[in-house]
Amino acid sequence: MWQLWLTGLIGIWVFFSPWVYNFTDNTGALWNSIIFGVILLILAIWAGSKAKNNNP
């Protein structure tokens, strides 16, 4: 279960990395980080909900 938390945190980090590392002027990298971060976070939440429902 800790892997899902780590994946969610990585998704949040990838989402905010353009502002942390100040590469918001590079539009391609900015949108790549935003989209990939959101996808990671959504998949981590989805996998966590599936894992929680399968454990008795």
GUNU-390840 format. One record per residue: y, z, x of N, C-alpha, C, O in turn; residue number from 1. Coordinates in pm, 1 decimal. Each point is the difference from the previous one (the first is absolute). Layout:
REM residues N
{n.py=Y, n.pz=Z, n.px=X, ca.py=Y, ca.pz=Z, ca.px=X, c.py=Y, c.pz=Z, c.px=X, o.py=Y, o.pz=Z, o.px=X, seq=NUM}
...
This chain:
REM residues 56
{n.py=-120.3, n.pz=0.0, n.px=81.7, ca.py=120.3, ca.pz=0.0, ca.px=-81.7, c.py=126.4, c.pz=0.0, c.px=85.9, o.py=104.3, o.pz=-50.0, o.px=-42.4, seq=1}
{n.py=-113.7, n.pz=105.9, n.px=162.5, ca.py=118.6, ca.pz=3.8, ca.px=85.5, c.py=41.8, c.pz=-140.6, c.px=42.5, o.py=117.0, o.pz=-23.8, o.px=30.0, seq=2}
{n.py=-212.8, n.pz=-69.4, n.px=-27.5, ca.py=33.0, ca.pz=-137.0, ca.px=37.6, c.py=92.9, c.pz=-64.7, c.px=-102.0, o.py=85.9, o.pz=-80.6, o.px=35.5, seq=3}
{n.py=-103.6, n.pz=116.0, n.px=-160.8, ca.py=86.1, ca.pz=-55.5, ca.px=-104.6, c.py=142.2, c.pz=53.1, c.px=12.3, o.py=96.4, o.pz=-74.0, o.px=-19.7, seq=4}
{n.py=-83.6, n.pz=202.9, n.px=52.5, ca.py=132.8, ca.pz=57.1, ca.px=22.7, c.py=66.8, c.pz=-67.0, c.px=119.6, o.py=119.2, o.pz=-30.4, o.px=-3.5, seq=5}
{n.py=-196.7, n.pz=7.6, n.px=109.1, ca.py=54.6, ca.pz=-64.6, ca.px=119.4, c.py=43.9, c.pz=-143.0, c.px=-30.9, o.py=104.9, o.pz=-44.2, o.px=46.7, seq=6}
{n.py=-184.3, n.pz=-27.5, n.px=-124.5, ca.py=36.4, ca.pz=-136.2, ca.px=-38.6, c.py=128.3, c.pz=-1.4, c.px=-82.4, o.py=84.9, o.pz=-87.1, o.px=18.6, seq=7}
{n.py=-70.9, n.pz=182.1, n.px=-108.4, ca.py=122.9, ca.pz=10.3, ca.px=-79.3, c.py=121.3, c.pz=28.7, c.px=86.8, o.py=106.4, o.pz=-58.6, o.px=-19.9, seq=8}
{n.py=-122.3, n.pz=148.6, n.px=116.0, ca.py=111.3, ca.pz=30.7, ca.px=91.5, c.py=36.0, c.pz=-120.2, c.px=87.2, o.py=117.4, o.pz=-23.9, o.px=28.2, seq=9}
{n.py=-217.5, n.pz=-50.5, n.px=13.9, ca.py=27.3, ca.pz=-121.6, ca.px=78.5, c.py=74.4, c.pz=-102.1, c.px=-85.4, o.py=90.8, o.pz=-67.4, o.px=48.7, seq=10}
{n.py=-128.8, n.pz=55.8, n.px=-175.7, ca.py=70.5, ca.pz=-90.3, ca.px=-90.7, c.py=146.2, c.pz=38.3, c.px=-15.8, o.py=87.9, o.pz=-86.2, o.px=-0.6, seq=11}
{n.py=-62.2, n.pz=216.6, n.px=-12.2, ca.py=138.7, ca.pz=47.1, ca.px=-9.7, c.py=74.7, c.pz=-28.5, c.px=129.2, o.py=115.4, o.pz=-42.8, o.px=-2.8, seq=12}
{n.py=-180.6, n.pz=66.2, n.px=116.0, ca.py=63.4, ca.pz=-24.6, ca.px=130.2, c.py=33.0, c.pz=-148.4, c.px=17.8, o.py=108.8, o.pz=-34.5, o.px=46.1, seq=13}
{n.py=-202.6, n.pz=-53.0, n.px=-82.4, ca.py=23.7, ca.pz=-144.5, ca.px=13.8, c.py=116.1, c.pz=-42.0, c.px=-90.0, o.py=81.4, o.pz=-83.9, o.px=38.6, seq=14}
{n.py=-73.7, n.pz=142.1, n.px=-158.5, ca.py=108.6, ca.pz=-32.5, ca.px=-91.8, c.py=136.4, c.pz=36.1, c.px=58.5, o.py=94.1, o.pz=-78.7, o.px=-9.6, seq=15}
{n.py=-82.8, n.pz=197.0, n.px=70.0, ca.py=129.0, ca.pz=46.6, ca.px=50.6, c.py=28.7, c.pz=-41.3, c.px=144.3, o.py=109.7, o.pz=25.0, o.px=50.0, seq=16}
{n.py=-204.6, n.pz=-87.1, n.px=17.0, ca.py=18.4, ca.pz=-34.2, ca.px=141.6, c.py=117.0, c.pz=-95.6, c.px=28.8, o.py=60.7, o.pz=12.5, o.px=106.4, seq=17}
{n.py=-25.8, n.pz=-106.7, n.px=-194.5, ca.py=115.8, ca.pz=-84.9, ca.px=32.4, c.py=129.6, c.pz=79.1, c.px=17.3, o.py=84.8, o.pz=-35.9, o.px=81.7, seq=18}
{n.py=-70.0, n.pz=143.5, n.px=-158.8, ca.py=121.3, ca.pz=81.2, ca.px=11.1, c.py=-8.6, c.pz=97.5, c.px=116.9, o.py=101.2, o.pz=31.9, o.px=62.5, seq=19}
{n.py=-221.5, n.pz=15.0, n.px=-33.2, ca.py=-16.8, ca.pz=92.3, ca.px=112.1, c.py=23.1, c.pz=-72.6, c.px=131.8, o.py=69.3, o.pz=50.3, o.px=88.4, seq=20}
{n.py=-128.3, n.pz=-169.7, n.px=-76.0, ca.py=11.8, ca.pz=-76.6, ca.px=124.6, c.py=114.0, c.pz=-100.8, c.px=-1.7, o.py=18.4, o.pz=-74.9, o.px=95.9, seq=21}
{n.py=57.6, n.pz=72.7, n.px=-203.7, ca.py=121.2, ca.pz=-80.5, ca.px=-12.6, c.py=-24.6, c.pz=-149.6, c.px=23.0, o.py=65.7, o.pz=-63.1, o.px=82.8, seq=22}
{n.py=-162.2, n.pz=7.9, n.px=-158.1, ca.py=-16.5, ca.pz=-144.6, ca.px=3.8, c.py=17.6, c.pz=-60.5, c.px=-139.3, o.py=-69.8, o.pz=-93.8, o.px=-38.6, seq=23}
{n.py=165.3, n.pz=150.4, n.px=-35.3, ca.py=27.2, ca.pz=-49.8, ca.px=-135.0, c.py=69.6, c.pz=-135.8, c.px=0.7, o.py=1.6, o.pz=-68.6, o.px=-102.1, seq=24}
{n.py=55.3, n.pz=29.1, n.px=214.2, ca.py=64.4, ca.pz=-131.1, ca.px=6.9, c.py=-101.5, c.pz=-113.3, c.px=12.2, o.py=34.2, o.pz=-115.9, o.px=-23.2, seq=25}
{n.py=-157.5, n.pz=147.5, n.px=59.0, ca.py=-107.8, ca.pz=-98.8, ca.px=6.1, c.py=-69.1, c.pz=-2.4, c.px=-136.8, o.py=-86.9, o.pz=82.4, o.px=-28.3, seq=26}
{n.py=127.0, n.pz=-177.5, n.px=-55.1, ca.py=-43.3, ca.pz=-2.8, ca.px=-139.3, c.py=-151.3, c.pz=-11.5, c.px=-15.0, o.py=-58.6, o.pz=66.7, o.px=-85.3, seq=27}
{n.py=-4.6, n.pz=-149.2, n.px=166.0, ca.py=-145.0, ca.pz=-16.9, ca.px=-9.5, c.py=-75.5, c.pz=128.3, c.px=30.9, o.py=-92.1, o.pz=37.7, o.px=-72.5, seq=28}
{n.py=130.7, n.pz=28.0, n.px=178.5, ca.py=-65.4, ca.pz=126.0, ca.px=36.9, c.py=29.8, c.pz=109.6, c.px=-100.9, o.py=-85.9, o.pz=83.5, o.px=-28.2, seq=29}
{n.py=206.8, n.pz=-83.1, n.px=-26.2, ca.py=36.8, ca.pz=99.2, ca.px=-100.5, c.py=-89.1, c.pz=-12.4, c.px=-122.5, o.py=-58.4, o.pz=99.1, o.px=-43.8, seq=30}
{n.py=47.1, n.pz=-218.6, n.px=-11.8, ca.py=-80.4, ca.pz=-19.0, ca.px=-120.1, c.py=-148.3, c.pz=18.6, c.px=27.9, o.py=-73.1, o.pz=48.9, o.px=-86.2, seq=31}
{n.py=28.0, n.pz=-86.5, n.px=203.5, ca.py=-139.1, ca.pz=22.7, ca.px=36.8, c.py=-30.8, c.pz=149.3, c.px=-1.0, o.py=-103.6, o.pz=41.0, o.px=-52.3, seq=32}
{n.py=190.3, n.pz=39.2, n.px=108.3, ca.py=-21.8, ca.pz=144.6, ca.px=4.0, c.py=5.3, c.pz=61.2, c.px=-139.1, o.py=-80.6, o.pz=87.0, o.px=-32.9, seq=33}
{n.py=174.0, n.pz=-131.3, n.px=-48.1, ca.py=12.1, ca.pz=54.5, ca.px=-135.1, c.py=-123.6, c.pz=-33.6, c.px=-83.3, o.py=-58.4, o.pz=88.3, o.px=-62.8, seq=34}
{n.py=18.8, n.pz=-213.7, n.px=62.1, ca.py=-114.0, ca.pz=-43.4, ca.px=-81.7, c.py=-129.5, c.pz=62.4, c.px=49.9, o.py=-78.9, o.pz=50.8, o.px=-79.7, seq=35}
{n.py=56.2, n.pz=-53.8, n.px=210.3, ca.py=-123.1, ca.pz=55.6, ca.px=55.0, c.py=-6.5, c.pz=151.4, c.px=-20.7, o.py=-107.2, o.pz=53.9, o.px=-27.5, seq=36}
{n.py=219.5, n.pz=14.2, n.px=40.2, ca.py=3.3, ca.pz=144.6, ca.px=-23.1, c.py=-31.3, c.pz=35.5, c.px=-143.6, o.py=-73.8, o.pz=95.1, o.px=-25.9, seq=37}
{n.py=129.0, n.pz=-170.4, n.px=-67.9, ca.py=-27.3, ca.pz=25.0, ca.px=-141.5, c.py=-147.0, c.pz=-26.4, c.px=-31.5, o.py=-63.0, o.pz=77.3, o.px=-72.2, seq=38}
{n.py=8.3, n.pz=-186.0, n.px=126.0, ca.py=-141.2, ca.pz=-31.5, ca.px=-23.2, c.py=-89.1, c.pz=110.1, c.px=55.8, o.py=-94.4, o.pz=42.5, o.px=-66.5, seq=39}
{n.py=122.8, n.pz=3.8, n.px=186.6, ca.py=-79.1, ca.pz=108.8, ca.px=58.4, c.py=4.7, c.pz=125.2, c.px=-85.9, o.py=-102.8, o.pz=63.0, o.px=-24.7, seq=40}
{n.py=220.8, n.pz=-27.3, n.px=-20.1, ca.py=15.4, ca.pz=120.5, ca.px=-81.2, c.py=-73.1, c.pz=-13.5, c.px=-133.2, o.py=-66.7, o.pz=94.1, o.px=-43.2, seq=41}
{n.py=78.0, n.pz=-207.8, n.px=-21.7, ca.py=-68.7, ca.pz=-22.2, ca.px=-127.6, c.py=-150.9, c.pz=5.2, c.px=18.5, o.py=-70.1, o.pz=61.1, o.px=-80.7, seq=42}
{n.py=19.5, n.pz=-124.0, n.px=185.4, ca.py=-144.4, ca.pz=1.2, ca.px=23.0, c.py=-50.8, c.pz=139.8, c.px=33.8, o.py=-110.4, o.pz=36.6, o.px=-40.4, seq=43}
{n.py=188.0, n.pz=40.9, n.px=113.0, ca.py=-40.8, ca.pz=137.3, ca.px=32.1, c.py=-4.9, c.pz=84.7, c.px=-126.6, o.py=-92.8, o.pz=78.9, o.px=-18.2, seq=44}
{n.py=190.9, n.pz=-94.4, n.px=-68.7, ca.py=0.5, ca.pz=75.6, ca.px=-126.0, c.py=-116.6, c.pz=-43.5, c.px=-87.9, o.py=-66.6, o.pz=83.7, o.px=-60.9, seq=45}
{n.py=42.1, n.pz=-212.3, n.px=54.3, ca.py=-109.3, ca.pz=-52.4, ca.px=-80.8, c.py=-135.5, c.pz=48.8, c.px=52.0, o.py=-84.5, o.pz=43.2, o.px=-78.4, seq=46}
{n.py=63.8, n.pz=-49.8, n.px=209.4, ca.py=-125.7, ca.pz=46.8, ca.px=58.7, c.py=-15.9, c.pz=150.5, c.px=-19.9, o.py=-110.9, o.pz=47.9, o.px=-23.5, seq=47}
{n.py=220.1, n.pz=26.5, n.px=32.8, ca.py=-6.9, ca.pz=143.7, ca.px=-23.2, c.py=-37.8, c.pz=34.7, c.px=-142.1, o.py=-75.3, o.pz=94.6, o.px=-23.3, seq=48}
{n.py=126.8, n.pz=-169.9, n.px=-71.4, ca.py=-34.5, ca.pz=28.0, ca.px=-139.1, c.py=-145.5, c.pz=-36.4, c.px=-28.1, o.py=-66.7, o.pz=68.1, o.px=-77.9, seq=49}
{n.py=17.0, n.pz=-174.2, n.px=140.0, ca.py=-141.3, ca.pz=-38.0, ca.px=-16.3, c.py=-90.9, c.pz=104.4, c.px=64.5, o.py=-103.1, o.pz=35.7, o.px=-57.1, seq=50}
{n.py=139.7, n.pz=12.9, n.px=174.1, ca.py=-81.3, ca.pz=101.1, ca.px=69.4, c.py=-0.6, c.pz=130.8, c.px=-77.7, o.py=-102.4, o.pz=68.0, o.px=-5.8, seq=51}
{n.py=215.8, n.pz=-32.1, n.px=-54.0, ca.py=7.9, ca.pz=125.1, ca.px=-76.2, c.py=-84.9, c.pz=-8.0, c.px=-126.8, o.py=-62.7, o.pz=98.4, o.px=-39.2, seq=52}
{n.py=60.7, n.pz=-214.5, n.px=-24.5, ca.py=-78.7, ca.pz=-17.1, ca.px=-122.9, c.py=-150.1, c.pz=-3.0, c.px=28.3, o.py=-78.9, o.pz=34.9, o.px=-87.8, seq=53}
{n.py=37.8, n.pz=-75.2, n.px=206.9, ca.py=-141.8, ca.pz=-10.6, ca.px=31.8, c.py=-58.9, c.pz=130.7, c.px=50.5, o.py=-122.4, o.pz=12.9, o.px=2.6, seq=54}
{n.py=202.7, n.pz=84.3, n.px=37.4, ca.py=-51.2, ca.pz=128.0, ca.px=47.9, c.py=-19.7, c.pz=95.6, c.px=-117.5, o.py=90.7, o.pz=19.2, o.px=-81.0, seq=55}
{n.py=-209.8, n.pz=40.5, n.px=72.1, ca.py=-23.8, ca.pz=94.0, ca.px=-111.2, c.py=64.1, c.pz=135.2, c.px=23.4, o.py=-11.2, o.pz=89.1, o.px=-84.2, seq=56}
